[in-house]
Amino acid sequence: DSHFLHTAINDYCSRGFGSVEEMDEMIIARWNQVVEPDDMVFHVGDFGLGRASELSRIRLQLNGKIILVMGNHDYQFSVTQWLERVRIDSCVKSIQFPNFICQHEPPIESIESKEWVIHGHVHNKWKYKRRMINVGVDVNDFMPVAYEEIRKIVLKNRPFTLSK
């Protein structure tokens, strides 16, 4: 939930930035502090709002290969536009892993399976609860969350091993 170029998100989530430019610069800088050029990033939706050319300019400043798990605001463009105009590396609705799933929104109903849901969408409502981990920037110091951090949360709360 980076919401690049989205001026209203600053007020909606009380992000505290003086401008959308300041917000975008901070998120880009913090992203690049933890993401190396060859890293794979699963962005769990709401990449940004605006023209494809503006979002492409931001994308070119971000390290890593980005797989965009489509969020509710990402349907402003087709998958082809995200790939060709914004230069996102891949777009999906969700990603299934052995012990967890990445999707934009957390499930509405309680989770009863062994799977964990890695999500965004709820902004600053919670960081994790039950088997849901919010990896949105609003609760993670405006930085991507490393796989190892997710693994620590899961292992602390469940006695099974995550596969890489």
N, C-alpha and C positions, 0 to 999 in steps of 0.2 A: 504493500500500500504506500508506495513512494509518492504517488499523486504529483509527479512533476508538472509544473506549469499551472497547477490548480490553486488559484488564489483563495477560494473559499475554505479549503481544507485547513488553512492556518487558524482560522477562527473556530471552525467546527470542532477541531481536536485540540484547541488551545496549544498549538505548537510553539507559539511565542516568538516567531520570526518577524522582523520588521517589514519584509517584503517576500514575494514569491521567489525573486532572484536569490535572496539570502538563503531561503529554505532550500532551493535547488542546489546551490553551491555547497551547503553544509552536507546534504545527503550524498552528493557526488564525492566530496572529499572523504567522508566517512566510509562510503562504499569502497573506494579505492585504497583505504587503509587496510582493509581485511580481504579484499578480493584481488588475486593475482591475474595477470592477463590470460593465462590458460585455465583458470578455474571455471567450473560449471556452476551457474547460479540458477536456482529455481525460484523465480519471482512469482509469488502467489497472488498476483493480480493487482489491478488498478495502478499500472505503470505511470500513466500520466494523462492529462487532458490537454488538448490543443491540436495544432496542425501537425501533420506527419513530419514536415520538414523541421519544425521546432523540436519535436521529440527525437528525431534522428540526430540532431545536433547534440542533445543530451546523451543519447545512446553512445555516440562516438567518444564521449568522455569517460564512459564506464568500463572498467576492466571486466574481463570474463566473457564467457559464452552464456547468453541469457536464454533460458527456456521460460517463456511466459505462460503461466497457468492463468488462463483468462478470468478476469474479474468482471464485475458488473459494469464498470466504466470502460473496459477495454473493447467492448463491442461497438465502439464508435468507428472502428476500422475492421475490415475483413482480415482474415489470416494472411492473405496475400499482401495486403497493405502493410501489416506489421512486419512481415518478412522482407519485402522489397523496398518499402519506403522508410520505415523506422529502423530497419536492419536488426530486428530481433532474430535470434538464431533459430528458434522453434516456438510454436504455439500449441498448447494442449488445453483440454478442459480439466483434466486432473492427471496425477501421476501415481500409480500404485507401486509400492515397494513391499518387500516381504513382511514388515511389521508396521508399516504406516502408509498413509495416503496424503498427498499434497493436493489441496484444493483451495479455492478462494474463500468460500464461506464455511464456517463451522456448521456441523449438523444441528438442526433444530432440536431433535430428540436426543435423549441420553444415549451414549455409546455403550454398548454391551459386549462388543467384540474385543479381541486382543489387539486390534489395530489402534494406532494413534493417528489423529488427524492434525496435520501441519497446515495452518491456515493464516489468513489475514482477515480483512473485512471489518472486524469489530474495533479497529483502531486502539483506543486506550481503555477499553472496558475490562480486559483482563490479559495477563501474560500466559498463564496456563491454568486449566482446571479440568478435572476428570482426565480424560485421555485426549485433550485438545491443547495444542501449543500454538499460541499466537506469535508468529514471526514478523508481524508488521512493524514498521519503523517507529511507530508511536510509543511502543513499550520496550524498544530495544535500542535506545540511544541513537536512533536514526541510522543504524547500521544493519547490514545483513547478518543473519544468525548462522554461525558455522555448524556443520553437521555434528561436530564433537559436542557442542553445547546442547543440541537436541538429544543426542545420545545420552548425555549425563542426566538430563531430566527424566528420560524414559527409564534408564537403568535404576535411577533412584526410586522410581515408583512402580517398576515392574521387573520381575526376575527373569527376563529373557534378553538375548543378545541381538542387537541390530546388525544386519549385514551391510557391508559397504557397497 
